[in-house]
Amino acid sequence: MKSLTTRTKLFLVFIAISIIPIIIVTINSYSSYTKIVNQQVSVVTSNTIENSLEKIDGIYQNIKRITLTFQQFSTIPGSPTVADQLYKLNNNKNAGPYDLYLARRDMQFFFNNLILSNDYINGIYLFLPDGKSITYTINNTDLHFGYVPLKDDWYKQTLHQKGGLYVSNVSTKPFIINAQPSVTFARAIYDFNTHKLLGVLMLDCDIKIFQALDNDIIPNMTNLSLVNNKGLILYDNTLSKIGKTLPKYYQGKLSSNHGGTNQEVKDGHLTVIAPFPDNNWNIVASIPMNELYKPYNLSEKLIIYISITCAVIFILLSLLLSNQLTRPTIELSKIMRTNKQLKKVSNDKYLNRKDEVGILYTEYNNMIEAIQKYIKESYQNKLITLDSQMKSLEAQINSHFLYNTLESINSIAEIEEIESISIMTKALGDMFRYSIKTESELVLLNDEIDHVKNYITIQNIRYDNSIDFNLEIPSKLSSCRILKLILQPIIENSILHGLEKKKMKGTVKIKAYEISQSRIVFEISDNGIGIERDKLSDIRNFLQEQPEFKELGKRSKESIGLKNVHSRIALYYGLEYGLNVESEPNKGTTIKICVPKIE
């Protein structure tokens, strides 16, 4: 766990002393006032929703009354009622359009009175048991010609009610011409004496029947919906959710409400669910609490503003004091963490102080000065040793080869007078000039390959052209720079220990390729006698030994050859680079040299 800084600890102490009392007083005041406001808001909201519910329920009861008493309506006292008209039509098996027209004419008076006294009714539709209909509508609406409702779902459900009131969902009825979204109320009409079906009454009502819901609510902030017991929205004050289902959260609340108005506050919204007493409708209202609280916010804001002002003042004072007391130590700790170049502190503001801060800064500068002196001496000694050992290793590489080459030149000069002496001498001179170049330890790959070619030229003269030399170097690698004199010793090793003992024509192959964007591998292979397994294991173990700094100029027999090249590469590039030897007896040897790609 991360420990707190001294500044943070001081700051927290100051905060605890000053802010905690303010917070306690503020919370108590705010809590008491909020409790009172919540009670007032709850009462006002419940009353508002109850008023809306009573208005809609009044309309519902009016429609219920109309559909119940409809069959008893008559034009004038003593004239035939609707039930009489329906009974007459049902008993007349030959009743045709003219009979329906006469019945409609007789009932037109009270049809018209119903529509004029209830402006939300779009049309009155009376269906006989055989599907024939008598209609009275406004707004250029009517049934589609030939419409028979006997197989429609609404008709079946109305009959299933056995005289009860059926209420449809809000939708556009496909069987009505020029239909708009509406809700229909339907009831089956039965003969009082025989209980025989006389017909089905359907009232098509505009959705403005529900606009009484909007009258008492708070505008532009209340989301109010009229839903059935299945959660289907019959009406909402935004007119955008009609026909959709309530979210699952509200459906759960709806199913768990067993009567009475239910209120709940969640996620900043007050949700009110109020059921209708005589049907399966419910009013679901969601009101943002912040909007309800706006009339009461002034006092709350005043309490909060005063508390915040006091808290800010105390926080600023605490921050100022804690910073002032801890700034010198914080700055010194930052310097110690980031001072990778070991620079001394030059801030006289703290260095000239006579207290503990001045002592800390002065002693830190003394420590940096001592470290710089030690590092300088250590690096100088190590660089001298490394440079001397590198030069010593490089100088050892060609000693035995030059001896053999000079012996060959001498023998040829004494026995034969041929052009090969000139070729061998030129190649040897080029090799000498390349070996003593001191401009840089890194050379172009092309120059290193030329040096190898000179060596092969000399060896082919020595061994009577019995060595084939194959070179596979991609042109894009020719300009890369590698450590000088790392290829020729490996080829010399292949000839002396692999091909010379074979006593027949042999092949040496150099192949270069990239294994990544930053590494190159040189693969030097021969088809000589190979290396025995035990000896190969010894060589690999020997190569894995880390190079060490030794006495300047010290030589050892094991430093020549593979180990010499491997040590130079490891010292120059790092321990992750160097040689890898693979060999099989009587099949040949392959040595891989891994170096970084430098352009």
HUTASUL-V414154 format. One record per run of one state. SS is the DSSP state (h for helix, s for strand, l for the rest). FROM is the first residue (numbers start at 1). LEN is the number of residues. Records with the same first field share a line. If there is no record, write none. Layout:
# HUTASUL-V414154
SS->FROM-LEN + FROM-LEN
This chain:
# HUTASUL-V414154
l->1-5 + 73-1 + 75-6 + 92-5 + 118-3 + 128-5 + 138-5 + 144-9 + 161-5 + 168-3 + 172-4 + 177-5 + 191-6 + 215-7 + 228-4 + 237-8 + 246-2 + 257-5 + 267-2 + 276-6 + 293-1 + 339-9 + 352-4 + 397-2 + 416-4 + 436-6 + 463-4 + 473-2 + 478-3 + 484-4 + 503-3 + 517-2 + 527-6 + 545-12 + 560-2 + 574-4 + 585-3 + 597-3
h->6-67 + 82-10 + 97-21 + 153-8 + 207-8 + 248-9 + 289-4 + 294-45 + 348-4 + 356-41 + 399-17 + 420-16 + 445-18 + 475-3 + 488-15 + 533-12 + 557-3 + 562-12
s->74-1 + 81-1 + 121-7 + 133-5 + 143-1 + 166-2 + 171-1 + 176-1 + 182-9 + 197-10 + 222-6 + 232-5 + 245-1 + 262-5 + 269-7 + 282-7 + 442-3 + 467-6 + 481-3 + 506-11 + 519-8 + 578-7 + 588-9
